[in-house]
Amino acid sequence: MDSIRVSDIRNPREKASPLSILLWWWAIKPCRAIYQKKLSVDNLCNPLEEDRSSVLGDRLEKLCPPLLLGQLMFYFTSDTSMTREQALAYTGLFCLANLASFLSLKHYNNHSIHTGMKIRVAIVSLVYRKALKLNLTALSSETSTGAIVNIVANDVNRLNQVMIHVHYIWSAPLLTIAVSGLVYVQVGFKPLIGVVVLITLVFIQVYTGKLSAEQRREASSKTDERVRLMDEIISGVQVIKMYAWEKPFCKLIELVRHLELRMFRKTCYPRSFYMTSYIFATRLSLFFALVLMVFTKVPLVPREIFLVASFYNALADSLIAQLVRGYPEIVESSVTVARVKSFLMLSECNWEDNVYCIKNISTTSRKKTNDAVFKIDEDKSIILKDLTVKWRAEALNTILESINLEMDNGKLYAVIGKVGSGKSSLLAAILGETHLVDGCAIVNGRLSYLHQNSWVFASTVHRNVVFCEKVDERRYKRVIDVCCLGQDFEQFPEGDRTVVGEKGVSLSGGQKARISLARAIYRQADIYLLDDPLSAVDANVGKHLFEKCVLGYLAGKTRVLVLHQLQYLTDVDGIFHVKQGRVRFYPSCRELVQARPHYAGFIAENVDVAETPSIADALRFDANDYSENDENIKSRARKLGDMMEKNPESSSTELRLYLRYFSLGSGTCNQIFLIVIFVSSQIFISAGDYMVALLSNSRKLVESSTRALVYVYAALIVLTVAFSLARSLLFFWACLRSSEVLHSRAFRAVVRAPMSFFHANPSGRLLNRFSNDMGSVDENLPKVMLDTAQIFLCMLGVMLVTCSVNAILVVPVSMLLFLCLWLRRTFLVAAMNMKRLEATTKSPLLTYLNETLNGICTIRAVKSEDTLKRDFDHFQDVNTGAWYICMNCTFLINFSVELIVYAFTTLTTFGFVLWRDHFSGSQVGLVITQMMSIVVFIQVGMRMSFESANEVLSVERILEYANEKPEANLRDANNSSDNSSFVPLPSDWPSRGEIRFTNVFLRYVEHGKPILKDINLIIRPREKIGIVGRTGAGKSSLIAALFRLAKIEGVIEIDGIDTGKISLEDLRKNISIIPQDPVLFSGTLRRNLDPLNEFSDDELWRVLDEVELRGKLALNVKIADKGRDYSCGERQLVCLARAILRKNRILLLDEATANVDPQTDSLIQRTIRERLADCTVLTIAHRLNTVIDSDRVAVMDNGSLLEFDQPYALLQREESHLSKLVRKTGDATFDRLFEQAKQFHSKKL
């Protein structure tokens, strides 16, 4: 959610003169800068004022050249009366008409693409605004983050080019009428059959276009599903790795990808027709016209034949090349518009419909529903009256029913209840995030909100705290102090100005929780809704936050606190107990215990915990002890910042990229066969064109010879059509096969990449590769490559036909070809740099969108939508500025090449007039019509060539990920020799659960300072080990080392086998973990528990019984995107069920009970003691009483193991760190914990 620097550099087009705009001179300077790689995001100019994202909300034709060509052809007839001066005049007019047509077409295309860009920018901006309003249920069940990203990254890109084709819808029919009239006047009615043929092709094309659009619509839904899954996998990749679930998720993605490509293969048939028809449309029309004229014995005159051919070319260019080929693009764009419309129609979170917000606290009355009027006293902050809500209007079940409650101003209220009871739903109802069924919710004041899942975005820590509020340094410092963030800032390389990665990847769980809390309380509000802010921190930090922040800093404010730490209930002014969607109020803790006696035990236990000191505070031995660890943090942060800012690209040449692309899906024989088909097709095309010149001289031949030429001509036309269609279809198939392999390799490489790769690459960048870039490879690249190849071959054919007329033309034609190729090669560097620049500005846009969707509740609660819209518009303006400069530099390059071709055509035409005696009329007609077509081919071909070069960069960007080095010791399914190096494992490994660390060092960054330093410890079978230490001490790194999630040195042995000599799959699938942040994936509950289908339904139901979820969830129940529709506690119980199901001998708990209520905590602890008694258990905990009854406790700090022994033994030694820790709490607490450790020690004897 970082704000972006607003450029003050004016767009060079704004100050360009009319002549500079006409000839694109203004684009020379930025084009030179791009070529020299001096243009970057930092010195990018602003977009045009009318192109700005926040401001957003067509046209020429050509008929003169064919007529003038007809007049010019009179000069080359044997009985002409035209003088040379008249011929030169017609030649000049002919060339000027071509120039006017050439310039007008260039500017038409430029303005059309510019208009399409405006539409795209406007739609993207509108989609973002809609995303800010989406109902939570709509976001989780009706759409997904992946679907929204796919719209912004992929779908709307079609709108850039579609506007070129729009005006041909009305102009093409008018041109058809005009051409038909001119052909009739100039030649007669019989050649009009060619117009009929063209119109027939149009109707066939329209049908294929509709068919392609329908298939494209189905393919889009599959693409949405794939991108959604990609988003989930990227978000939960660490869990996937720790559970060794890479293979099932790869299979899932491959299945969805297979279904997506199957739809794309269906589009190959209609697409191959409409992509190729412009090649043979004019030739087929001319063929029917000539055949009719021959068999009706109409004399074939060169002037008339080439005049008709010119008219057909002009008509085919509008009807086939633009209208018909554009029609599918228009229809497919309508699919995009329909998808955007469907998204815009999703249900919104309407605050005004769900909640009355009275900003000024005063006595007032407002009416909500059922014509009821409610009095609002000035001492009331929140009133819920007969409130019944659902997550969405269509839902059958309510989440809260008949709720009646009042909250006084300035009071502290606690919300308690079991997992899934509706605590967070109550806050959501107050926020207006639910659908109101009955009653009303009234909020009397300004709100601030803390979500139970910490939300940290890629920006500075300072920006994360201040967010959208005004900066007040005094208030900021006090907030940092009460949230215990001062010491953390000292560890960061740039203090609070340090940039943290997406989702706070460089922060610990506790740091993320405290930064999120700081953001919530920094906002000046009347009412603070805090959803479980104390669970992610240890007991003493929690006590500090409660006393200094909740009771101190927020004193006098209305505070609604969801609590799992029941010891604090004695300090609140009221308690709301939530059970199965109903709420009951208790004025004090005493009334709660009287009504629900079982809470007495939980409260007493938690009071004991509250008296336990902060592990972090007790381990502050000396400031010097921090220095090395701080350097590690700084090193990691600097490395992360560098990697986030850079988007390294390879420097592959264009030809090498094409070769690598095709080699992915086609063998050498297939590639040679495809080349033969392409060349053969062009031979038939050029031979057919030459046959027209022979037929135009058929008056000198006998009738039988003429008919023989017609038969040969007919065969060539049939072969032209057949081979043209075949080459397109085979080409599309080859491209799809390459695309399939490319996606598979890239995805497998990403999933198998080390965790450092995901820390360095934001999800927006990853999603951009698999949505925007993959969409280009799937659809855009094959089309532009086919166009480029067909046009290049046509140009080559035209040049060969031209040279066949007279050998003297070989020299200028060769010079033209060489010059065009040289210019293209020179400008290609600039074109590819443009694409990279535009792509670099696109990824932050998607990252920003993704982060917005992750923090949508917080954003809406603090009413920061306008600020985020402004920032998003700034990001889009940067991308628009880059896109606009790149587009016009491309036009400058194309314009320069086309101007040279125009000059060559002009000189050639004048040469024919000056050296008339050396050429016949049929030769002149053939060459000039061919040269007229080459101008079009150059215009379109160069544009397609550069587009192809730009689109193939998507292959380069995806190959960059496909070549990512995998984690060490991953089993390679394609290389059995590599797998043979792994140590064979017994079938029951690990049977005992013994773990041995020997001289273990761990580094997250290669060549960085170690995070774990010389760890040596032995964990005996079935031992229960507690791991304690301050934030950043290395507790979680110990787990990372055990799972080999980072590079380690030394030896870690399990049951005597070095884990560095076995495959990561074998290691990770035999270790269970219950993480602090539980992750669920969309799909069924069964797939979340057992994606490998290793267990029966009975076994699954049994574990659901044991974690008390059977009555709440069913195996086939659908889980929404990222498990958004379940509470954190319910997700944690699913993770516990996974651990029980796997029956591994080693279990790791990474602060697993931090986010659950005491009842659920007791359930988890009891289940572990009963079901996992024979397992080795390692527990990272904030609460000392949780680990005091462990077999042994490991105390860590600064990446080192300070001590490791039985709790009772450590407490007996006054010099031990654990003993010092407990003694700081006072004698009473020490005696109680000492007695508890002693009793546990006695039981073991």
HELIX and SHEET records of a PDB file:
HELIX    1   1 PRO A   12  LYS A   15  5                                   4    
HELIX    2   2 PRO A   18  LEU A   23  1                                   6    
HELIX    3   3 TRP A   25  ALA A   27  5                                   3    
HELIX    4   4 ILE A   28  TYR A   35  1                                   8    
HELIX    5   5 GLU A   49  ASP A   51  5                                   3    
HELIX    6   6 CYS A   64  MET A   73  1                                  10    
HELIX    7   7 PHE A   74  PHE A   76  5                                   3    
HELIX    8   8 ARG A   84  ALA A  131  1                                  48    
HELIX    9   9 LEU A  136  THR A  137  1                                   2    
HELIX   10  10 ALA A  138  GLU A  142  3                                   5    
HELIX   11  11 THR A  145  ALA A  153  1                                   9    
HELIX   12  12 ASP A  155  ARG A  158  5                                   4    
HELIX   13  13 LEU A  159  VAL A  166  1                                   8    
HELIX   14  14 TYR A  168  GLN A  186  1                                  19    
HELIX   15  15 LEU A  192  SER A  235  1                                  44    
HELIX   16  16 VAL A  237  MET A  242  1                                   6    
HELIX   17  17 GLU A  246  PHE A  295  1                                  50    
HELIX   18  18 PRO A  302  ALA A  316  1                                  15    
HELIX   19  19 ASP A  317  VAL A  324  3                                   8    
HELIX   20  20 ARG A  325  LEU A  344  1                                  20    
HELIX   21  21 TRP A  351  ASN A  354  1                                   4    
HELIX   22  22 LYS A  423  LEU A  431  1                                   9    
HELIX   23  23 VAL A  461  VAL A  466  1                                   6    
HELIX   24  24 GLU A  473  VAL A  482  1                                  10    
HELIX   25  25 GLY A  486  GLN A  491  1                                   6    
HELIX   26  26 GLY A  495  ARG A  497  5                                   3    
HELIX   27  27 GLU A  502  GLY A  504  5                                   3    
HELIX   28  28 GLY A  509  TYR A  522  1                                  14    
HELIX   29  29 ALA A  539  HIS A  544  1                                   6    
HELIX   30  30 LEU A  545  TYR A  553  3                                   9    
HELIX   31  31 LEU A  566  ASP A  571  5                                   6    
HELIX   32  32 CYS A  589  ALA A  595  1                                   7    
HELIX   33  33 HIS A  598  GLU A  611  1                                  14    
HELIX   34  34 ILE A  615  ALA A  618  1                                   4    
HELIX   35  35 ALA A  623  TYR A  626  5                                   4    
HELIX   36  36 SER A  627  GLU A  645  1                                  19    
HELIX   37  37 GLU A  654  GLY A  665  1                                  12    
HELIX   38  38 THR A  668  SER A  696  1                                  29    
HELIX   39  39 SER A  698  LYS A  700  5                                   3    
HELIX   40  40 GLU A  703  VAL A  751  1                                  49    
HELIX   41  41 MET A  755  ALA A  760  1                                   6    
HELIX   42  42 SER A  763  ASN A  768  1                                   6    
HELIX   43  43 ARG A  769  ASP A  773  3                                   5    
HELIX   44  44 MET A  774  GLY A  775  1                                   2    
HELIX   45  45 SER A  776  ASN A  780  3                                   5    
HELIX   46  46 LEU A  781  VAL A  805  1                                  25    
HELIX   47  47 ALA A  807  LEU A  809  5                                   3    
HELIX   48  48 VAL A  810  ASN A  854  1                                  45    
HELIX   49  49 ILE A  856  ALA A  861  1                                   6    
HELIX   50  50 GLU A  865  LEU A  914  1                                  50    
HELIX   51  51 ARG A  916  HIS A  918  5                                   3    
HELIX   52  52 GLY A  921  ALA A  962  1                                  42    
HELIX   53  53 SER A  976  ASN A  979  1                                   4    
HELIX   54  54 LYS A 1035  PHE A 1043  1                                   9    
HELIX   55  55 THR A 1059  LYS A 1061  5                                   3    
HELIX   56  56 LEU A 1064  ARG A 1068  1                                   5    
HELIX   57  57 LEU A 1085  LEU A 1089  1                                   5    
HELIX   58  58 ASP A 1097  GLU A 1106  1                                  10    
HELIX   59  59 ASP A 1121  GLY A 1123  5                                   3    
HELIX   60  60 CYS A 1128  ARG A 1142  1                                  15    
HELIX   61  61 PRO A 1158  ARG A 1171  1                                  14    
HELIX   62  62 LEU A 1184  VAL A 1187  1                                   4    
HELIX   63  63 PRO A 1207  GLN A 1212  1                                   6    
HELIX   64  64 HIS A 1217  ARG A 1223  1                                   7    
HELIX   65  65 ASP A 1227  LYS A 1244  1                                  18    
SHEET    1   A 4 TYR A 356  CYS A 357  0                                        
SHEET    2   A 4 HIS A 435  VAL A 443  1                                        
SHEET    3   A 4 LYS A 380  LYS A 390 -1                                        
SHEET    4   A 4 LEU A 400  ASP A 408 -1                                        
SHEET    1   B 2 THR A 364  LYS A 367  0                                        
SHEET    2   B 2 VAL A 373  ILE A 376 -1                                        
SHEET    1   C 6 LEU A 447  LEU A 450  0                                        
SHEET    2   C 6 ILE A 527  ASP A 531  1                                        
SHEET    3   C 6 THR A 558  VAL A 562  1                                        
SHEET    4   C 6 LEU A 412  ILE A 416  1                                        
SHEET    5   C 6 GLY A 574  LYS A 579  1                                        
SHEET    6   C 6 ARG A 582  TYR A 586 -1                                        
SHEET    1   D 2 SER A 459  THR A 460  0                                        
SHEET    2   D 2 VAL A 499  VAL A 500 -1                                        
SHEET    1   E 4 LEU A1012  ILE A1019  0                                        
SHEET    2   E 4 ILE A 995  ARG A1003 -1                                        
SHEET    3   E 4 LYS A1047  ILE A1054 -1                                        
SHEET    4   E 4 ILE A1057  ASP A1058 -1                                        
SHEET    1   F 6 ILE A1071  ILE A1074  0                                        
SHEET    2   F 6 ILE A1146  ASP A1150  1                                        
SHEET    3   F 6 THR A1176  ILE A1180  1                                        
SHEET    4   F 6 LYS A1024  VAL A1028  1                                        
SHEET    5   F 6 ARG A1192  ASP A1197  1                                        
SHEET    6   F 6 SER A1200  ASP A1205 -1                                        
SHEET    1   G 2 GLY A1083  THR A1084  0                                        
SHEET    2   G 2 LYS A1118  ILE A1119 -1                                        
END                                                                             
